Amino acid sequence: MKLRKLEMALEDVEDFEEPKIKLEQYSTTSHLAASMIHTAEQQFGDISDKKVIDLGCGCGKLSIACIMMDASFVLGVDVDQDALSTFSDNLEILDDEDAKVDRLQADLCKPELFNLIKEKSFDTAVMNPPFGTKNNKGIDMDFLYIASKLAKTAVYSLHKTSTRDYVVKKSKGFWLEG
């Protein structure tokens, strides 16, 4: 799928009706989501025919982009049931009724997550994590660590530009390279 077609399709994905500030819910633009997932596939082959996990999936924009780029299976994980309900509604934009996508309500920062999801059970992890600016400092690194445990091959994560050097340094401790 061409980048522009993917971006246009993602314009139909509904965003948060009432974002929860405490959870740092904010929309991922269609342009950013399309660019991230398209690059992951076209330059690295990390989406098509791969099992993908979307951590902190919110309303599902990255997950839906992965399905549109032919992921074999996508699991979206979020702590917020309202976001997951919107995600479910957003699945209607997919032409493929057999799309292999599922949602899971779980707190990524709780150890019980690994009772639900086996380590290294996904090829690729994608995420636009909370940045840790609302009384949850370091949560972006917690998400990155969890992604490193769940993905066998690649992790694609969006972070504030101002934290790039820190994120790259910290990710090396998770056996990731940025």
C-alpha positions as CSV (number, residue, x, y, z in Angstrom):
1,M,0.0,0.0,0.0
2,K,1.3,3.4,-0.9
3,L,2.0,5.9,2.0
4,R,-0.6,8.4,0.9
5,K,-3.3,5.8,0.6
6,L,-2.5,4.5,4.1
7,E,-2.5,8.0,5.5
8,M,-5.9,8.8,3.9
9,A,-7.4,5.6,5.2
10,L,-6.2,6.4,8.7
11,E,-8.0,9.8,8.6
12,D,-11.2,7.8,9.2
13,V,-10.0,6.4,12.6
14,E,-11.8,8.1,15.4
15,D,-9.7,9.6,18.2
16,F,-10.4,9.9,21.9
17,E,-13.7,11.6,22.7
18,E,-12.5,12.7,26.1
19,P,-8.8,12.1,26.5
20,K,-7.7,11.2,30.1
21,I,-4.9,13.6,31.0
22,K,-3.7,11.3,33.8
23,L,-3.1,8.5,31.2
24,E,-1.5,11.0,28.8
25,Q,-3.9,10.2,26.1
26,Y,-3.3,12.1,22.9
27,S,-3.9,11.4,19.3
28,T,-1.3,10.1,16.9
29,T,-1.7,12.0,13.7
30,S,-2.6,9.9,10.6
31,H,0.5,11.3,8.9
32,L,2.8,10.1,11.7
33,A,1.1,6.7,12.1
34,A,1.2,6.1,8.4
35,S,4.8,7.2,8.1
36,M,6.0,5.1,11.0
37,I,4.2,1.8,9.9
38,H,4.9,2.3,6.2
39,T,8.7,2.8,6.9
40,A,8.7,-0.2,9.3
41,E,7.4,-2.3,6.4
42,Q,9.0,-0.8,3.3
43,Q,12.5,-0.3,4.7
44,F,12.7,-3.1,7.2
45,G,10.0,-5.7,6.4
46,D,8.8,-5.7,10.0
47,I,5.0,-5.6,9.4
48,S,3.7,-7.7,6.5
49,D,3.2,-11.3,7.6
50,K,4.4,-10.5,11.1
51,K,2.8,-10.8,14.5
52,V,2.6,-7.2,15.9
53,I,1.8,-5.9,19.4
54,D,0.7,-2.3,19.8
55,L,1.5,-1.2,23.4
56,G,-0.8,1.6,24.8
57,C,-2.8,1.2,21.6
58,G,-5.4,3.8,22.5
59,C,-8.0,4.0,19.7
60,G,-6.0,1.7,17.5
61,K,-4.5,3.9,14.8
62,L,-1.1,2.1,14.7
63,S,-2.8,-1.3,15.0
64,I,-5.1,-0.5,12.1
65,A,-2.2,0.7,10.0
66,C,-0.4,-2.6,10.7
67,I,-3.4,-4.6,9.5
68,M,-3.6,-2.4,6.4
69,M,0.1,-3.2,5.8
70,D,-0.7,-6.9,5.9
71,A,0.4,-7.9,9.4
72,S,-0.6,-11.5,10.1
73,F,-1.9,-10.7,13.5
74,V,-2.1,-7.5,15.7
75,L,-2.8,-7.3,19.4
76,G,-3.6,-3.9,20.8
77,V,-3.0,-3.5,24.6
78,D,-4.3,-0.6,26.6
79,V,-5.3,0.0,30.3
80,D,-8.3,2.1,29.3
81,Q,-11.6,0.3,28.4
82,D,-13.0,3.5,26.8
83,A,-10.1,3.7,24.4
84,L,-10.5,0.0,23.6
85,S,-14.2,0.5,22.8
86,T,-13.3,3.2,20.4
87,F,-10.7,0.9,18.9
88,S,-13.4,-1.8,18.4
89,D,-15.6,0.8,16.6
90,N,-12.7,1.8,14.4
91,L,-12.2,-1.7,13.2
92,E,-15.2,-1.1,10.9
93,I,-13.0,0.9,8.5
94,L,-11.1,-2.3,7.6
95,D,-12.4,-4.0,4.4
96,D,-11.2,-7.3,5.6
97,E,-13.7,-8.8,8.0
98,D,-11.2,-11.7,8.7
99,A,-8.5,-9.3,9.8
100,K,-6.6,-10.9,12.6
101,V,-6.7,-8.2,15.3
102,D,-7.5,-8.4,18.9
103,R,-7.6,-6.0,21.9
104,L,-6.5,-6.7,25.5
105,Q,-7.2,-4.5,28.5
106,A,-4.1,-4.7,30.7
107,D,-1.8,-2.5,32.7
108,L,1.6,-2.8,31.0
109,C,3.4,-1.8,34.1
110,K,2.0,-4.7,36.2
111,P,3.9,-8.0,36.4
112,E,0.7,-9.9,35.6
113,L,1.1,-8.8,32.0
114,F,3.5,-11.7,31.5
115,N,0.8,-14.1,32.8
116,L,-1.2,-13.0,29.8
117,I,1.4,-12.6,27.1
118,K,4.5,-14.8,26.7
119,E,7.9,-13.2,26.2
120,K,9.1,-12.9,22.6
121,S,5.7,-14.0,21.3
122,F,5.6,-11.1,18.7
123,D,7.8,-10.2,15.9
124,T,7.4,-6.5,16.1
125,A,6.2,-4.0,18.8
126,V,4.8,-0.6,17.9
127,M,3.8,2.2,20.3
128,N,3.3,5.8,21.0
129,P,3.8,5.6,24.7
130,P,2.9,8.2,27.4
131,F,5.9,10.5,27.8
132,G,5.9,10.5,31.6
133,T,5.0,14.1,32.1
134,K,1.8,13.6,34.3
135,N,3.1,12.2,37.6
136,N,4.3,9.0,35.9
137,K,8.0,9.8,35.2
138,G,9.8,7.0,33.4
139,I,6.7,5.3,32.0
140,D,8.0,5.7,28.5
141,M,11.1,3.7,29.4
142,D,8.8,1.1,31.1
143,F,6.9,0.7,27.8
144,L,10.2,0.4,25.9
145,Y,11.4,-2.3,28.3
146,I,8.2,-4.2,28.0
147,A,8.4,-4.0,24.2
148,S,12.0,-5.3,24.3
149,K,10.6,-8.4,26.2
150,L,7.7,-9.1,23.9
151,A,9.2,-8.4,20.4
152,K,11.6,-10.8,18.8
153,T,12.8,-8.6,16.0
154,A,11.9,-4.9,16.1
155,V,10.5,-2.2,18.3
156,Y,9.1,1.1,16.8
157,S,8.4,3.7,19.4
158,L,7.6,7.5,19.2
159,H,9.3,9.8,21.8
160,K,9.8,13.5,22.3
161,T,12.7,14.7,20.2
162,S,14.2,16.4,23.2
163,T,14.7,13.0,24.9
164,R,16.3,11.2,21.9
165,D,19.8,10.9,23.4
166,Y,18.4,9.6,26.7
167,V,16.1,7.1,24.9
168,V,18.9,5.8,22.8
169,K,21.2,5.4,25.8
170,K,18.5,3.7,27.9
171,S,17.4,1.4,25.1
172,K,20.9,-0.1,24.9
173,G,20.3,-1.5,28.4
174,F,17.3,-3.3,26.9
175,W,19.5,-4.8,24.1
176,L,17.9,-2.5,21.6
177,E,19.6,-0.1,19.2
178,G,18.2,3.2,18.0
